[in-house]
Amino acid sequence: MSRRLTLLSGALLSFAALGFPLAEAPGVAGADVIAARQVSMDMCVITLRSMGDAMNAGAEAKSQGFQAAILAKWAKVLPRMFPNGSGKGETSADTQALPEIWRDRAGFDKAAGNYSAATARLVSLATGNDTAGFTKQLEEVNQACMSCHARYKKSGANPHGK
């Protein structure tokens, strides 16, 4: 079941990771972008948890390469999922994204870049089958998520359940 969930999450994240500019996608409203980023974040959490579960069950890092690559693809497009006009009150959709994302865009982009670097390292460790390093890097990826959420996401909205 966990493998199917991981594969489904990875496939869905792949589609979300294609990332399209809001201006070039007719019919994509701010509410749609909010929905896409929320579901993508949820799938990211599922993928991260499933990798952690796999490692706790004794899997080798190389078995998690696909999942790690999906997270890395998502990380590259994540900042584009927060275009102007997709903040709280700018659409009918509910968002947990704080206005600081748009007020401190450089800081948000840096935090997203930290997440991207952490996921890229995860891919490298999976490719090299460094199981101990991969397992440790999962926590680094989680910390990169939580660091960004602490500053740019509504308090109490913790998808990691920690």
N, C-alpha and C positions, 0 to 999 in steps of 0.2 A: 504494500500500500504506500509506504513511504517513498519507494522508488518511483511509482506512478505519479505521486504528488509532486515529486521533485522534477520529473520530466515534464509534466504539465506546466508547472511553474516556470521552468526554463523556457519552454516554448512560448508561453504567454509573455514572459519578459523579453524574449527575442523580438516579438512583434512590437512591444512597447518601446524597446531600445532603438527601433528604427528612427524614432524621433523626427517629427516633421515640424518645420517652422509654422507658427500659427498663421502668418500672413499668406503662406503658400498652400494652405489647406482649406479650401472653401467649405463652409458649413461647420467647421470646427469652432465652437464657441468656447469662451472661458470656462463655462461649466463643464464642457467635455474635457478640457485639459485637466481640470481639477479631478474629475472622475478617473481619467487615465493615470494621473500621477498617484492617486490614492490606491488604486488597484495594483499599480506597479510596486508601490512601497510594500503593500501587503504580500505580494508575491516574493519580494526581496526578503522579507522576514521569514516566509515559509522556506525559501531556498537556504537561507543562512542557518535556520534551525535544523533543516534536514541534513545539511553538511555536518553540523555539530553532532547530531544523533549518529550519523554514519561513522564519524571519527570515534565517538564514545563506544561504538559497537566494534571497533577494531579495524575499520576500513583503511586501505592505503590511500594516500593523498591523490595518487593518479586516478583513482576511481571517482574523484570529485572534480575533475578537470572541466567537464562540460558545465557543471553548475557554477564553478568559479568564473568561467569565461562569460556566462550569462550575467553575473553580477558586475563584471568589469564592463561589459557593453552598456548595461544600464547606467553605471556610474558616469560614463562619458557623456550621456545625454541628459542626465538628471537636471543640470541647471536650466536647460531649455524647456523643461516642463513647468517652469515658473515664469512665464512671460508676463509682461505688464498687462493689467486687466484681469488677472486671475487671483487677486487677493481677496481677503474677507470683505464682503459687502459689494464687491464689484460684479458679482454674478448672483444668480439665485442659488448656487451650490454652496454647501457648507464646507469650509476649509479650516484646517488646523494650522495652516501656514500663517506665521506672524508677519505684520507689516515690515519688520526689520529686514526681511529678505530683500525687499525692494529699496528700503532706505539705506541699507548697507550691502549693496550688491557685490562689492569687492570682497567683503568678508564672507558672504554666502558662497561666492564662487571659490574662494580659498578653501572653505570647509568642504565643499563638494569635491574640490581637487584632492584634498586629503583622503576622502573616501575612495576616489578613483585610484589614487596611488596605492592605497591599502588593498583594493581588489586586484589591481594589476600584480602586486606582489603575491597575492593568493594564487593567481594563475601560474605564476612562475614556480611557486613551490609545488603546485600540483603537477606541473609538467616535469619537474625534477624528481617527483615522487618523494619529496622530503616530508614525511608524515608528521614528524615532531614539529617541524617549522610550520607546516600547514595548520596544524591544530592550534598552535600559538597565534598564528596570523588571523585565524577566525576571530579571536578576541580583539585583535587590533582593528579588524573590520567593524566589529560591533562597537568598539570605542569611537571610531570615526563617525558612525551613525549617531551614537548618543551625544557626541560633542556637538554635532550640527543641530540635533533635535533640541538640545538644552537651550540653544540660543534662538533658533528660528521656528520652533514648533510650539504650539499652545501647551502650557504646562499641564501635566497629567495625561497627556496623549502619548503614551509610551507603547509602541507596537511590539517591543521586544519582551514585554511581560516581566521585566526584571526590576 
